[in-house]
Every structure is written in structure tokens, then in C-alpha cells.
């Protein structure tokens, strides 16, 4: 159910390596997270050039049910943000692993991505 080529966090974020911009990784939320949130109506993301730290809240997803923080799965500098979400936040619900991606980071330590969960381990956290 969860793409095998991604890495995952306990906070329901995914990381795709590499991202589109050089040296970056792409970050989004999982199907489980978007499903739990419900219809997303607003997305707030870190700006390009901002530095984020692992585990730090760096954005928000607002749904018809609640507001949820977006946490940084890796530390580094934000290299891109999905500006399509400004006008169409529902992309996060409709295509969480594709057009609904959130932002990209150039990791200060690229090895941290390897320490994240694989799809099987993430699936295990949902069943536990």
C-alpha cells in the first residue's frame, strides 16, 4: 500500500531521494495522514532558503477537521516548495505521493535519509 521507493517517519511524512533540485530530497505526507486529516483546505510551507531541523514543525496543513503540523524529517535548507498547493491544496488528498508533494530540502547530512523507516517498517507502525 505504501510506495517501496520512499522512506517514512513516525509523523507520517515520506521522503523521496533524490528530489527535483540538485542534492535535494522531496517531502510529503502519507496516504494515512491525508486520510486522517480529511479534506485539506490550506497548506502553509517553509520558504525556499529557510533552514529546518529534524523533528521541527515547519509548516501546517489545515483541513475541514483540524490543523496539523508538518515536521521536518531531515535537517537542511529548503530548496523548493510546491506552489501549486497555494491554489489547489486538495492535491495533497488526491495525489499524496505525486502532485501533492510539499517541499524539498537539501539535507545537511544526506545519510539521515537512510535512517528513516522503509515501507514495511512504516506499515508496521500503523498496524501496531
MOGI-V713885 format. One record per residue. RES is the residue in one small letter. PSI is psi as a letter, one per 40 degrees, with the letter a starting at -180 (none if undefined). OMEGA is omega as a letter, one per 40 degrees, with the letter a starting at -180 (999 if undefined). NEAR is the number of other ideal C-beta (glycine too) atoms within 12 Angstrom. Layout:
res=(RES	RES)
psi=(PSI	PSI)
omega=(OMEGA	OMEGA)
near=(NEAR	NEAR)
//
This chain:
res=(x	x	x	x	x	x	x	x	x	x	x	x	x	x	x	x	x	x	x	x	x	x	x	x	x	x	x	x	x	x	x	x	x	x	x	x	x	x	x	x	x	x	x	x	x	x	x	x	x	x	x	x	x	x	x	x	x	x	x	x	x	x	x	x	x	x	x	x	x	x	x	x	x	x	x	x	x	x	x	x	x	x	x	x	x	x	x	x	x	x	x	x	x	x	x	x	x	x	x	x	x	x	x	x	x	x	x	x	x	x	x	x	x	x	x	x	x	x	x	x	x	x	x	x	x	x	x	x)
psi=(d	h	h	d	e	i	i	i	i	e	e	f	i	i	h	h	h	i	a	d	i	h	e	i	i	i	h	a	i	i	d	d	d	d	d	d	d	a	h	h	e	h	h	h	i	i	i	h	e	i	h	i	i	h	e	h	h	e	i	i	h	h	i	e	d	a	h	h	i	h	i	h	e	i	i	a	h	h	e	i	i	g	e	d	e	d	d	g	d	e	d	d	d	d	g	d	e	b	e	e	i	c	i	i	i	h	h	d	g	d	e	d	d	d	e	i	i	i	d	d	d	d	d	d	d	d	e	none)
omega=(a	a	a	a	a	i	a	i	i	i	i	i	i	i	i	i	e	i	a	a	a	i	a	i	a	a	i	i	a	i	i	a	a	i	i	a	a	a	a	a	a	i	i	a	i	a	i	a	i	i	i	i	a	i	a	i	a	i	i	i	a	i	i	a	a	i	a	i	i	a	i	i	i	i	i	a	i	a	i	i	a	a	i	a	i	a	a	a	a	i	i	i	a	a	a	a	a	a	a	i	a	a	i	i	i	a	i	i	a	i	a	i	a	a	i	a	i	a	a	i	i	i	i	i	a	a	a	999)
near=(17	28	22	17	15	36	34	37	31	20	30	34	44	41	44	30	26	19	31	20	19	11	22	29	42	39	50	44	45	37	28	25	35	33	20	21	32	20	20	36	23	23	35	24	34	31	17	20	15	23	21	36	22	26	18	21	20	32	35	25	40	23	24	15	15	17	19	26	24	40	30	35	42	42	26	34	26	35	28	29	32	34	19	22	34	14	12	19	34	25	28	44	30	19	21	37	32	19	20	31	36	48	45	36	49	31	34	21	17	22	15	24	34	16	19	30	27	22	24	17	20	31	21	14	20	21	11	8)
//
